[in-house]
Amino acid sequence: MTVQAKAELDKADLKIQPPETSRFRGFLDTLGPGLITGASDDDPSGIGTYSQAGAQLGYGIGWTMLLTFPLMAAIQEISGRVGRVTGRGIAGNVCRHYSGKLLGVVVALLFIANTINIAADLGAMADATKLLIGGPGMFYVVGFGVISIVAQIFFDYKRYVAVLKWLTLCLFAYVGALAVANVSWGEALIGVLVPKLTFSGDTLTTIVAILGTTISPYLFFWQASQEAEDQRVDPDKQPLTKAPQDSKGEFQRIRADTIVGMAFSNLIALSIIVTAAATLHAAGKTDIQTSAQAAEALKPIAGAFAEVIFALGIVGTGLLAIPVLAGSAAYAVGEGRRWPVGLARKPKEAAAFYAVLALSAVIGIALNFTPINPISALYWSAVINGVLAVPVMVLLMIMARRKEVMQRFVIGGPLLWLGWLATAAMALSVVAMVVGIFV
């Protein structure tokens, strides 16, 4: 078929499709790093944290989702802009403009936190699968871990990203769980709109855990690196420092992608909190440590259907989140060492990058076979993420204002102030947690 004939067929196909369908499909095509980043935020460990918050504190903790939405959307948009403008992720820019020692500490902590998170997610996925079909949990740990590693290393990049997009649909399981819970919608609405804060160590630690789960360092690294990756694999794109004429359209796309992704993430997180509040907290079951325990505890209260859809959601979100966790660690280490990086590269073209990715996942698998219980450490890993997020966010905000990095695209205006507000909120929550624990 000639190029002209193919073009005619494409035009005919566009004419057949209703304009609304074409616009909707076009909008879906623009969604990518922001949507996947937002959806991966609701991983099994996050589900455990949100379930625990709802079970312990009831509807009154819902306001944190309304607060975090503009803050996480701003910081994620800034991360995406840094990647798209420079053609490099956060670590790639830090190693060129800042202290290598500073980068080494941040990357090491990120790798450790992500690996613990992977271990916990694999454990939660295995427990959820046992709830659904029975069988040996360790077999599922290895199986899910191997699937994630093999898919990242050997799948075609564009197809792999498409699979991740489809996996975001599994999060609607939590909207389904919400539908079968006996929710007091008046109390739930008050919990979202009216902040309720008790100055106790447990409450403040829970808030930091929520913030650490919602505004997490690995999300910054992943979105920036994926924007850079998407630009590298598209022959029609260049970093905006070299193609400034594309900036308006690209910034609009990044903003739309990020807002949709973060709104989706917080809507699902709020659904989990409200479900746990309406069922577990209302029944006095406040000692929920994991997402799998939350699923199991739902059965006698909300029925077997709620347990099943909650468990299915855990497995689906794990399959989405583990690649993001392992991938963000690999991007951070690889860019910091100036290795060839990218999921679009063949394994032999980026052997060290894929080795770090596989190592993080393999250690995560192995932790499930040791006396160390990664699920028990999960809550505190979320707290560590909250603490680690502060210096990373400060570094990101300074970088976004540095002309040597962003050139003519230094970030200012409302986006800049929202980014600093997000950084201040995270810092204040950490200080309040420390004061609450020791005073």
N, C-alpha and C positions, 0 to 999 in steps of 0.2 A: 504494500500500500504506500502510495506517495505521501509526502509530507502535506501537500495541499489537500489530498483526499481525507487524510486524518483530521486536518483542521476543519474541513466541512462537516465531518461526522461529529466532532466536538461541539461545533456551533449548533448543529441540529439537536444534540442531546440537551444543550442548555435551553433551547427553545421549548423542548418537550416538558422540562421540569418547570413547575410553577415558580414565579419569582420568589415567593416566601420560602419555598424549599431550598432554592439556591442560596438565598441569604443565610438561612439557618445552617446549611452545610458549610458555607464559607466561614461562618462564625465558629463552628465546631473545629474547623481546620486550624483556626488561629490559636486555639487552646492547646497548651502543651506543658512547658516547664512549670507554670504557675498552678495549673490544675493538678498535675501529678504531685507537685510539692505539697499543696494543700491537702490532698487526699491522703498522702503518705503520713501526714501529721497525725491522722487518726489510726495509728498502728495498734497492734494488740497491747503494747505497753501503755499507750495513751488511753486506750479503752479501759484498761485496768485503773489508771489514775482517775479518769473521769467517773468511772463506776464507784471507786472508793470515795471520791469527793461527794457524789450524790448520796451515797449510802450514809456517810458520816454526817454531812451538813444539810442534807435535804435541798429543797428548792432554793434556799437562801444563798447558794453559791452560784446560781445561774448568771448573775450579773457579770461574772468574770469573762464570759463569752462575748457579751456586748462590749465590754471594755477592750478586750484584746483584738477585736476585729480590725478597727482602723490602725492600731499599732502594728499588728503583724502584717497587714496589707502594705503599710508604708515601708517597713524594713525589708520585706520581700521584694517590693518593687525596686527599691534602691539596689538590692543585690542583683536583680535581673538587669538593671541598667548598667551596673558596673561590668557585668559579663558581656553584654551586647556592645557597649561602647568600646571596650578594650580588646575584646576577643579572647579574654583570659578570665579564669575564675578568681575567687578571692585570694587563694594561696599563691596563684601565679603572679598577681599584682603585688602582694605583700613581699614576696621574695625579691622583687625588683626594686622596691622603694623603701623597705623597712628592715629592721634588724632580723638576721637569720635566727638568732636565739629566741626572739619573741615568737617567730613563726613556728620554730621547733616545739616550744612549749604548748602552743595552741593546738597544733596538729596532733601532738602526742595525746593530749587530753581528749581531743575529738575522736581519735582512733579508739581509745580505751572506752569512752562513753558509748560510741556506736557499736562496738563489739559486744559490750554488756547488753545493750539494747537488742542486738540481733539474737543473742542467746535467750533473752527473756521472751522475745517474740516467737522464736522457734518452740520454746517450751509451752507457751500459751497456745500456739497453733496445734501442737501435739495433744495437749489436754482437751482442746475443743474437738479435735477429731475423734478422740477416745469417747467423748460424750455422745458423738453422733453415731459412730459405727463400732466402737470398742477396738481392741487390739493393743499391741505393744507401743507405748508412747515413744520410746527411743527410736523405733523404726520410723515413725513419722518425723521426728526431729531430723534424722539423717536424710530422709527422703525430701522434705521441704528444703533443707539446706542445699542439697545437691542440685535440685531443680533450679533454685535461684542462681547458683553459681554457673551452671551450664548455660542457662538462658542468657545471662549477661555476657558470657564470653563468646558464645557461638551463634546466637541469633542475629539476624540482620537488624541493624540499628533502627531503621524506620518501622519495621514490623514489630520490634520489641517495644518501641514507644507507643505504637498503636495498641498493643496488648495491655500496657500499663494504663492507657486511657480507659479501655473497656473495664479494667479491674476496678476503676473508681466507682462503677455502678453497684458493687457489692456493699458499699457504705449505706445504700438505701435500706439495707436490712435493719438498721437502727431506727429508721422512720417507721418501719413495720413493727418493731418491738414497742415503740412508743404508742402505736395505734391500739395495741392490745392491753396496755397498762391503764389502770384506773387513775388517770391524772386529774388533780385538782388544778384546772387551768387558771383560775384566779390567783392561787398561791404561786403557781409557776410564773405567771406574768409579773407579779410583784417581785419575785426573786430575780427576774431578769432586769427590771427597770429600777429597783430600789436596792442599792448596795447595802449588804448587811455584813458587818465585820466585827468579830470578837477578837480582842487582843490576847490570844493565847498561843503558846508555842505550836500546838497541833494545828490550829486553824491557819496560822501564818505559814507554817511549813507546807500545808496542803495548797495554799494559794501559790507559793513559789513552785511547788511541783506542777500545778496547772500551767503556770506561766512558762516553766521550763519545758513542759511537754508541748505547749502551743507555740511559743516563740523559741525555737530550738536551733542551736548553732549549725547542725547538719543541714537544716533547711536552707540557710543562707548560702552555704557552700554548694549545695546541690543546684539551686536555681541559677546562681551565677555561672556555674560550670556548664549547665545544660543550655543556657543562652549562648555561651561561647561555642559549645558543641554544635548546636543547630546552625550557627553561622558558618562553622568550618565545613559542614557537610553539604551546604548549599552553594553551588558554584556562582550563583547570582548575588551572593551576599558577601560583604566585607565588614570588618569592625567599623563602627560609626566614626571613629577617628579618621578613617580613610574614605568613608562614604557618608559625609554629613548630610547630604541631600535626602537620605533615607530616614533621618532621625525622627521626623514627625510621625510617620506611619508606624515605625517600630516602637516608639514610646507609647503610642496609643494602644498597640497590640499588647505590649507588656503590661500596661495598666489594666486593660480588660481581662487578660488572662489571669493576672494576680488577684484582682478583686473577685472574680468568679471562683477561683481556687480557694481563697481564704474564706469567702462567705460559705462555700460548700463545706469546708473543714469545720467551721464554727457551728454551722447548723447541725451537723452530725454530732459534734461534741456536746452541744446543748441537748440534743435528743437523748444521748446516753445519760447525761446528768439527770434529766427530768425523769427518764425511765427508772433509774436507780432510786431517785427520791420517792417516786410514786409507789414503788414496790418494796425495795429493800429497806429504805429508811422508815417508811410507813409501818413496816412489819417488825421494826426493831433490829434488823440485821445490818449492823453498822461495821462489823469486822470483816470487810471484803478486801482481800489482798491482791487478787488477780482478776483478769478478765474472764478466765475460765470459771472461777468461783462465782463470779457475777452471773454468768450464764446458767450455771447449775442451780444457784439460789433462786433464779427466776421461776423455775419449774413449778414448785408448790404454790407460788404466789400468783403468777400470771399465766401458768399453763405450759404444757410441753411445746406448743408452737413458739412461744416467746424464747424458750431455751434454745430451740433449734435455729431460729433465725439469728439469734445473738451469736451462737457458736459458728454458724456459717459466715457471718460477718467477720469474726476473728480470723478465720482461715483466709478469706479473701483479702482482707486488709494486710495480713502478714505477707502474702505473696506480692503485694504492691510495695510494702514498706521496706522489706529486707534488701531488695536491690538498691533502693535509695540510700539506706544506711551504709551498705558496703560500698556503693558507688561514690558517695560523698567523701568517705574516708580515703578511697583510692585517688579521687581527684585532688584532695587536699595534699596528700603525701606526694603524689606524682608531680603536681604543679609546683609544689615547694622545692622539689629536687630537680625541676626543669626536665623531667622525662617526657617523652611522647605520651600523651594521655588521650582518652576518649573511647567511648563504647562503639563509635563508628569505625574505629581502627581494627584491623585484623589482629589476632593474638600475637603473631610474630612481630607486628609493627609496634606494639606497646606491651611487651612481655612483663616489664616491671610493674606497670600500672595494673594489669590483670592479676599479677602475683599478689599485690597488696589487697586487691578486691577479694580474691579467693582466700587469702590468709585471714582477713577479718571474719569472713563467713565460717571458715573451718574452725577458728578459735571459738566462735559463737556456738558451733555444734558441740565442740569438745567440752565447753563449760557445763553442758547439760549432763555430762558423764562424770563430773567431779563432785566432791562433797559441797562445793560452793553452790548455793542455790541462787541462780540468776534471777529468779522470780522475786525472791525476798529482797534482792539488791535493787530491784527495778525502781521502786519508789524513790530511793535515794539517788539513783542514776538520773532521774528526772530533776531532782534538786540540784545535783552537780551540773546538769545541763543549764539550769537557771543561773547558777553562779558563773559558769563558763561563758554564758551568753553575754554578760556585761562587758568584759574586755573586748570580745569579738565585735560587739555592736559599736563600741567606741571607736575601734580601729576602722570598721566599715564606714562610719559616719565621717571620720577624718579623711579617709581615702576618697569618699564621694565628693569632697570639697577641694581635693588637691588637683591643681591644673596639670601637674606632670602625669597624673593618672588619667583624668577625665578630659583634659584639654578644654575645648569650648563647652563641654557638656557637664560641667560641675553642677551639682544638684543644689537647688535653692528653693525658696518659697515655702508653701504649706507642706510639701513633701519632706523638705529638710527638717522643719519643726516637728512634724509627726514622728520622723525617725528619731530625733533627739528625745521626744516625749516618751517613745517606746523604750529607749535606752534608760531614761531616768526612772520610768515605772519599774523596769526590771531591777535596777540598782536599789531603789527604795524598798522593793519587796524583799530583796535579799537581806538588807540591813534590818528590816522589821522582823524577819525570821530569826536572825541571830539574836536580836534583843529579846524576842519572845521566848527563845530557848534558854537563855542564860540569865534572864532577869526574873 
